[in-house]
Amino acid sequence: MSGCCDDGCAVDALRERQRGTLQIVLGINAVMFLVIVAAALYGRSTALLADSVDNLGDALTYGLSLYAVSRGATAKARVALFKGGLIFLAACAVAAQIVYKLFVPSVPMFEVMGAFSLIGLAANSVCLYLLWRHRHEDVNMSSVWECSRNDIASNLSVFVAAGAVWATGSGWPDILVALGLLWLFLRSSIRVISSARAELRSAAT
């Protein structure tokens, strides 16, 4: 007798749920990257630019995760390893922008920083809510959850930086928050890469 009560059907249903969620959050992050990067360039904000790079990295991450949904544990671990590398590249991009701002200082527009950090927070809160139920399902979805959680911290940090820029009239809060986001990206990349390597070792044995 056939039906959807066996393990195969349960796995297929799980993959379909994961695929549907990833398609939604991929679309949200792709749109938010375009919106936030335009705002960052207009507002001359390094922290907001770091936030936009994070959205781009997430969009690529979700696209890779869609590819990995129907693959085996080894393929998922390899994709997660690549995603860890993408997070590290995002950190390098932020570091380069920080160095540029140190040599070419400017005061960002706090109004733009504040408004678009809140827009990003709303979008990423939706993504976090959608991904919540998938966070412990496998290494692929766990790494996606890690990226989404970082987004919330990024948005809140940029909002705080906007207030500090307004209060001080200086661009230093923007740079300091960008440094904090750089540390967050590096820590996250190390965690994702470590988990993926452990999964690959487990699959090999």
Wavefront OBJ file of the C-alpha trace (Angstrom):
o trace
v 0.000 0.000 0.000
v 1.318 3.403 -0.948
v 0.716 6.710 0.755
v 2.458 9.657 2.382
v 2.986 8.144 5.791
v 6.396 6.578 5.090
v 9.800 8.178 5.568
v 10.219 8.959 1.867
v 7.072 11.022 1.688
v 7.945 12.806 4.918
v 11.365 13.750 3.520
v 9.795 14.989 0.270
v 7.311 17.107 2.204
v 10.131 18.563 4.318
v 12.113 19.466 1.208
v 9.112 21.161 -0.357
v 8.575 23.260 2.775
v 12.244 24.216 2.821
v 12.207 25.071 -0.885
v 9.120 27.273 -0.537
v 10.592 29.178 2.399
v 13.930 29.691 0.650
v 12.257 31.048 -2.478
v 10.432 33.692 -0.426
v 13.469 34.816 1.596
v 15.634 34.818 -1.549
v 13.246 37.261 -3.216
v 13.082 39.491 -0.135
v 16.873 39.715 0.185
v 17.470 40.341 -3.509
v 15.074 43.291 -3.453
v 16.468 44.610 -0.159
v 20.034 44.499 -1.497
v 19.105 46.813 -4.362
v 17.194 49.158 -2.061
v 19.779 49.303 0.735
v 22.865 49.626 -1.480
v 21.269 52.603 -3.244
v 20.455 54.169 0.127
v 23.974 53.475 1.447
v 25.657 55.141 -1.517
v 23.293 58.114 -1.357
v 23.665 58.460 2.416
v 27.455 57.837 2.432
v 27.108 55.204 5.166
v 29.668 52.412 5.566
v 27.484 50.601 8.107
v 24.490 50.691 5.775
v 26.681 49.504 2.900
v 27.800 46.579 5.070
v 24.132 45.840 5.660
v 23.480 45.804 1.915
v 26.452 43.492 1.283
v 24.945 41.202 3.904
v 21.671 41.154 1.944
v 23.546 40.266 -1.248
v 25.397 37.489 0.536
v 22.119 36.196 1.914
v 20.473 36.190 -1.516
v 23.373 34.127 -2.871
v 23.231 31.908 0.198
v 19.519 31.232 -0.199
v 20.028 30.463 -3.886
v 22.706 27.912 -3.002
v 20.490 26.516 -0.275
v 17.711 25.972 -2.805
v 20.164 23.912 -4.830
v 21.136 21.868 -1.763
v 17.610 21.132 -0.480
v 17.169 17.904 -2.465
v 20.825 16.808 -2.189
v 22.437 14.462 0.283
v 24.263 15.318 3.493
v 27.663 15.620 1.785
v 26.374 18.031 -0.868
v 24.629 20.121 1.786
v 27.820 20.303 3.820
v 29.806 21.407 0.765
v 27.264 24.120 -0.007
v 27.367 25.255 3.621
v 31.170 25.407 3.367
v 30.865 27.611 0.290
v 28.333 29.823 2.090
v 30.817 30.265 4.922
v 33.291 31.456 2.312
v 30.753 33.950 0.955
v 30.221 35.378 4.440
v 34.003 35.759 4.745
v 34.151 37.616 1.415
v 31.401 39.943 2.660
v 33.587 40.645 5.693
v 36.509 41.485 3.390
v 34.332 43.927 1.419
v 33.282 45.680 4.628
v 36.917 45.823 5.796
v 37.943 47.482 2.526
v 35.204 50.108 2.903
v 36.260 50.808 6.492
v 39.866 51.387 5.398
v 38.639 53.738 2.654
v 36.566 55.738 5.136
v 39.553 56.067 7.467
v 41.540 57.730 4.685
v 38.593 59.632 3.138
v 36.364 60.533 6.120
v 32.832 61.848 5.723
v 29.710 62.245 7.863
v 26.875 59.991 6.647
v 23.225 61.098 6.474
v 21.728 59.780 9.695
v 18.171 60.162 8.386
v 18.886 57.744 5.536
v 20.688 55.344 7.866
v 17.842 55.284 10.360
v 14.996 54.971 7.887
v 16.523 52.209 5.769
v 17.841 50.251 8.736
v 14.232 50.039 9.980
v 13.008 48.982 6.518
v 15.702 46.301 6.483
v 14.764 45.231 10.004
v 11.140 44.722 8.972
v 12.129 42.666 5.916
v 14.637 40.537 7.802
v 12.205 39.950 10.679
v 9.852 38.352 8.150
v 12.715 36.155 6.899
v 13.690 35.163 10.441
v 10.086 34.239 11.237
v 9.827 32.080 8.109
v 13.134 30.316 8.783
v 12.553 29.726 12.502
v 10.981 26.280 12.106
v 13.794 25.098 9.812
v 16.748 26.119 11.980
v 17.532 22.619 13.345
v 16.555 20.481 10.341
v 20.005 20.063 8.711
v 23.344 21.846 8.196
v 21.989 23.572 5.085
v 19.049 25.221 6.842
v 21.073 25.825 9.987
v 23.562 27.935 8.016
v 20.661 29.852 6.443
v 19.262 30.534 9.898
v 22.688 31.804 10.987
v 22.703 34.339 8.141
v 19.180 35.534 8.908
v 19.898 36.022 12.601
v 22.956 38.109 11.699
v 20.732 40.368 9.595
v 18.650 41.414 12.594
v 21.779 42.353 14.539
v 23.069 44.299 11.529
v 19.864 46.324 11.154
v 19.700 47.198 14.850
v 23.370 48.192 14.849
v 22.916 50.530 11.880
v 19.906 52.133 13.586
v 21.958 52.746 16.736
v 24.771 54.172 14.599
v 22.313 56.567 12.950
v 21.334 57.921 16.354
v 24.974 58.280 17.363
v 25.844 60.120 14.136
v 22.939 62.497 14.785
v 24.009 63.067 18.394
v 27.724 63.582 17.703
v 27.776 65.015 14.189
v 30.649 62.629 13.484
v 31.175 59.738 11.111
v 32.950 57.620 13.732
v 29.812 55.822 14.995
v 29.215 54.651 11.426
v 32.743 53.231 11.228
v 32.557 51.647 14.679
v 29.321 49.849 13.834
v 30.840 48.693 10.547
v 33.730 47.251 12.582
v 31.213 45.440 14.773
v 29.492 44.009 11.712
v 32.879 42.954 10.365
v 33.494 40.973 13.561
v 30.000 39.458 13.324
v 30.585 38.333 9.728
v 33.951 36.790 10.589
v 32.554 34.921 13.593
v 29.595 33.674 11.570
v 31.804 32.495 8.694
v 34.006 30.555 11.112
v 30.955 28.915 12.715
v 29.373 27.927 9.388
v 32.668 26.626 7.969
v 33.398 24.642 11.148
v 29.937 23.039 11.113
v 30.257 22.166 7.432
v 33.700 20.622 7.913
v 32.416 18.555 10.825
v 29.505 17.363 8.683
v 31.889 16.411 5.852
v 34.077 14.451 8.261
v 31.019 12.673 9.623
v 29.807 11.817 6.117
v 33.243 10.481 5.183
v 33.191 8.038 8.063
l 1 2 3 4 5 6 7 8 9 10 11 12 13 14 15 16 17 18 19 20 21 22 23 24 25 26 27 28 29 30 31 32 33 34 35 36 37 38 39 40 41 42 43 44 45 46 47 48 49 50 51 52 53 54 55 56 57 58 59 60 61 62 63 64 65 66 67 68 69 70 71 72 73 74 75 76 77 78 79 80 81 82 83 84 85 86 87 88 89 90 91 92 93 94 95 96 97 98 99 100 101 102 103 104 105 106 107 108 109 110 111 112 113 114 115 116 117 118 119 120 121 122 123 124 125 126 127 128 129 130 131 132 133 134 135 136 137 138 139 140 141 142 143 144 145 146 147 148 149 150 151 152 153 154 155 156 157 158 159 160 161 162 163 164 165 166 167 168 169 170 171 172 173 174 175 176 177 178 179 180 181 182 183 184 185 186 187 188 189 190 191 192 193 194 195 196 197 198 199 200 201 202 203 204 205
